[in-house]
Amino acid sequence: MIKAFVLIVVDPARTLEVYEKLRAVEGISEVYQVMGPYDIVAVVEVPTLTDVPAVISRHIRSIEGIESTTTCVTFPEAAGAR
């Protein structure tokens, strides 16, 4: 499983609306409202690295009210490593 953190800047008037829409997106396992340079952090969990761009472009960036995104993809864990 591949995990990516999507840092999202949102139109302040639409934060709650965007938050609720993100919670319904397939491939997003967690959504948080945060303080700082970003307004929302979404955690994407998908089977392969090639699935990440589709979730970002088709399902996240298409939500009205999102102004920008920054995506941080985690390194896959080595099999058996602890």
VMD Tcl script that draws the C-alpha trace (Angstrom):
set ca {
  {0.00 0.00 0.00}
  {1.27 3.46 -0.92}
  {0.56 6.40 1.38}
  {0.71 10.07 0.40}
  {0.04 13.22 2.39}
  {-1.75 15.93 0.40}
  {-1.33 19.43 1.84}
  {-4.21 21.59 0.64}
  {-4.83 25.34 0.53}
  {-8.54 26.15 0.44}
  {-10.68 29.24 -0.07}
  {-11.40 30.12 3.60}
  {-15.14 30.46 2.93}
  {-15.28 26.85 1.68}
  {-13.10 24.97 4.16}
  {-15.88 22.90 5.74}
  {-17.45 22.12 2.37}
  {-14.12 20.95 0.94}
  {-13.38 18.94 4.10}
  {-16.69 17.06 3.81}
  {-16.18 16.36 0.09}
  {-12.68 15.01 0.72}
  {-13.99 12.60 3.37}
  {-16.13 10.95 0.68}
  {-13.31 10.42 -1.84}
  {-12.31 6.81 -2.48}
  {-8.61 6.44 -1.78}
  {-8.54 9.02 1.01}
  {-8.25 7.32 4.40}
  {-7.98 10.39 6.67}
  {-8.71 14.13 6.45}
  {-7.63 16.81 8.94}
  {-8.23 20.55 9.21}
  {-4.95 22.15 10.29}
  {-3.52 25.56 11.14}
  {-0.51 26.97 9.31}
  {0.32 27.48 5.64}
  {-2.12 24.71 4.68}
  {-5.78 24.37 5.60}
  {-6.39 20.64 5.16}
  {-4.21 17.52 5.13}
  {-5.60 14.46 3.37}
  {-4.02 11.03 3.64}
  {-4.23 9.04 0.41}
  {-3.79 5.25 0.61}
  {-3.77 3.37 -2.68}
  {-2.41 0.01 -3.89}
  {0.28 1.36 -6.24}
  {2.26 4.53 -6.85}
  {0.62 4.92 -10.24}
  {-2.77 5.28 -8.50}
  {-1.70 8.45 -6.65}
  {-1.87 10.94 -9.57}
  {-5.40 9.85 -10.48}
  {-6.71 10.45 -6.98}
  {-4.99 13.84 -6.85}
  {-6.01 15.14 -10.28}
  {-9.44 13.56 -10.74}
  {-10.79 13.54 -7.21}
  {-8.98 16.16 -5.13}
  {-8.02 19.02 -7.45}
  {-11.44 18.89 -9.09}
  {-13.17 19.99 -5.85}
  {-14.27 23.62 -6.05}
  {-12.66 25.75 -3.36}
  {-9.27 24.05 -3.49}
  {-6.66 26.63 -4.46}
  {-3.49 24.50 -4.45}
  {-2.08 21.15 -3.36}
  {1.34 19.80 -2.42}
  {1.74 16.03 -2.36}
  {4.30 14.13 -0.27}
  {4.52 10.43 -1.14}
  {6.02 8.15 1.50}
  {8.71 5.60 0.73}
  {7.31 2.06 0.61}
  {8.41 0.06 3.63}
  {10.89 -2.70 2.97}
  {9.26 -6.12 3.23}
  {9.72 -7.50 6.71}
  {11.42 -4.38 8.10}
  {10.43 -3.26 11.58}
}
mol new
graphics top color blue
foreach p $ca { graphics top sphere $p radius 0.5 }
foreach p [lrange $ca 0 end-1] q [lrange $ca 1 end] { graphics top cylinder $p $q radius 0.2 }
display resetview
